[in-house]
Amino acid sequence: PDMYPGNCWAFKGSQGYLVVRLSMKIYPTAFTVEHIPKTLSPTGNITSAPRNFAVYGLDDEYQEEGKLLGEYVYDQEGEPLQMFPVTEENEDAFQIVELRIFSNWGHAEYTCLYRFRVHGKPAE
């Protein structure tokens, strides 16, 4: 609901995934990932921030492997809110999107996700 330290969706370890159902089918154009800045972190670092991740479009929530829309790196030295354009050729519209996190910036116990947004054009 806000960007206060600790108000995140945390999962154990450095690998995990999140599947979201959008309010309508869209043609995805970009994604944003948001994390608190180092200056707001009580420890002065953001090692729990996601590092390497990919985004997939799914036809339904039971689909094992979706359509890869792009692979990205969240820059811990960059702005708290970072935008990532769709990098893979794609003609399909999706209502379900999977964020798959492969690593974080070094936190041994958990990874924190503050905000993940999907941007795109509504499908007719």
C-alpha positions as CSV (number, residue, x, y, z in Angstrom):
1,P,0.0,0.0,0.0
2,D,2.9,2.4,0.5
3,M,6.7,2.5,0.2
4,Y,7.7,2.4,3.9
5,P,10.6,0.0,4.7
6,G,9.3,-3.4,5.4
7,N,5.9,-2.9,3.8
8,C,6.7,-5.4,1.0
9,W,5.8,-8.8,-0.2
10,A,8.7,-10.8,1.1
11,F,9.5,-14.4,0.1
12,K,12.1,-16.8,1.5
13,G,15.4,-17.0,-0.4
14,S,16.4,-15.3,-3.6
15,Q,14.2,-17.1,-6.1
16,G,10.4,-16.8,-6.4
17,Y,7.6,-15.9,-8.6
18,L,4.4,-13.8,-8.5
19,V,1.4,-14.3,-10.9
20,V,-1.0,-11.4,-11.3
21,R,-4.4,-11.3,-13.1
22,L,-5.0,-8.0,-14.8
23,S,-8.5,-6.4,-15.0
24,M,-8.5,-7.0,-18.7
25,K,-6.4,-8.5,-21.5
26,I,-3.6,-6.2,-22.7
27,Y,-0.8,-6.1,-25.1
28,P,2.1,-5.6,-22.7
29,T,4.6,-2.8,-23.5
30,A,6.6,-2.4,-20.3
31,F,6.9,-3.3,-16.6
32,T,8.0,-1.3,-13.6
33,V,9.6,-2.6,-10.4
34,E,9.8,-0.4,-7.4
35,H,11.9,-0.9,-4.2
36,I,12.8,1.5,-1.4
37,P,15.9,3.5,-1.9
38,K,19.1,2.8,0.1
39,T,18.6,6.1,1.9
40,L,15.3,4.8,3.4
41,S,16.7,1.4,4.4
42,P,17.4,1.0,8.1
43,T,20.5,-1.0,7.2
44,G,21.7,1.4,4.5
45,N,21.6,-1.3,1.8
46,I,18.9,-2.9,-0.3
47,T,20.4,-6.4,-0.6
48,S,16.8,-7.8,-0.4
49,A,15.9,-6.1,-3.7
50,P,15.3,-8.3,-6.7
51,R,18.2,-8.5,-9.1
52,N,17.8,-10.8,-12.1
53,F,14.2,-11.4,-13.2
54,A,12.0,-12.2,-16.2
55,V,8.4,-11.6,-17.1
56,Y,6.1,-14.0,-18.9
57,G,2.6,-13.7,-20.4
58,L,0.3,-16.6,-19.5
59,D,-2.9,-17.8,-21.2
60,D,-4.2,-19.2,-17.9
61,E,-3.0,-19.6,-14.3
62,Y,-2.3,-23.3,-14.8
63,Q,0.1,-22.8,-17.7
64,E,3.6,-24.2,-16.8
65,E,5.7,-22.1,-19.1
66,G,4.4,-18.8,-20.4
67,K,5.6,-16.6,-23.3
68,L,8.8,-14.8,-22.4
69,L,8.4,-11.0,-22.6
70,G,11.8,-10.1,-21.4
71,E,14.7,-10.7,-19.0
72,Y,16.0,-7.8,-16.9
73,V,18.2,-6.6,-14.1
74,Y,16.9,-4.2,-11.3
75,D,19.8,-1.8,-10.6
76,Q,20.3,-1.3,-6.9
77,E,22.2,1.9,-7.7
78,G,19.4,3.3,-9.9
79,E,16.2,5.0,-9.2
80,P,13.7,3.3,-6.8
81,L,11.2,3.0,-9.6
82,Q,12.6,1.4,-12.8
83,M,10.9,0.7,-16.1
84,F,11.6,-2.2,-18.3
85,P,10.3,-2.4,-21.9
86,V,9.0,-5.6,-23.5
87,T,12.1,-6.9,-25.3
88,E,10.8,-10.1,-26.9
89,E,8.7,-10.1,-30.1
90,N,5.1,-10.7,-29.1
91,E,1.7,-10.4,-30.9
92,D,-0.4,-11.8,-28.1
93,A,-2.5,-10.1,-25.5
94,F,-2.5,-11.4,-21.9
95,Q,-4.6,-11.0,-18.8
96,I,-2.2,-13.1,-16.6
97,V,1.5,-12.1,-16.1
98,E,4.2,-13.9,-14.2
99,L,7.1,-12.1,-12.6
100,R,9.9,-14.7,-12.0
101,I,12.8,-13.6,-9.8
102,F,16.1,-15.5,-10.2
103,S,18.3,-13.6,-7.7
104,N,18.5,-10.7,-5.3
105,W,21.3,-8.3,-4.4
106,G,22.8,-10.6,-1.7
107,H,20.3,-11.0,1.1
108,A,20.6,-14.6,2.4
109,E,17.2,-15.0,3.9
110,Y,14.6,-13.3,1.8
111,T,13.7,-11.1,-1.2
112,C,11.4,-8.0,-0.9
113,L,9.1,-6.9,-3.7
114,Y,7.4,-3.5,-3.1
115,R,5.6,-2.8,-6.3
116,F,5.3,-4.5,-9.7
117,R,3.3,-2.9,-12.5
118,V,2.3,-4.0,-15.9
119,H,1.9,-1.4,-18.7
120,G,0.3,-2.0,-22.1
121,K,-2.5,-1.3,-24.6
122,P,-6.0,-2.8,-23.9
123,A,-7.0,-5.6,-26.3
124,E,-10.2,-4.9,-28.2
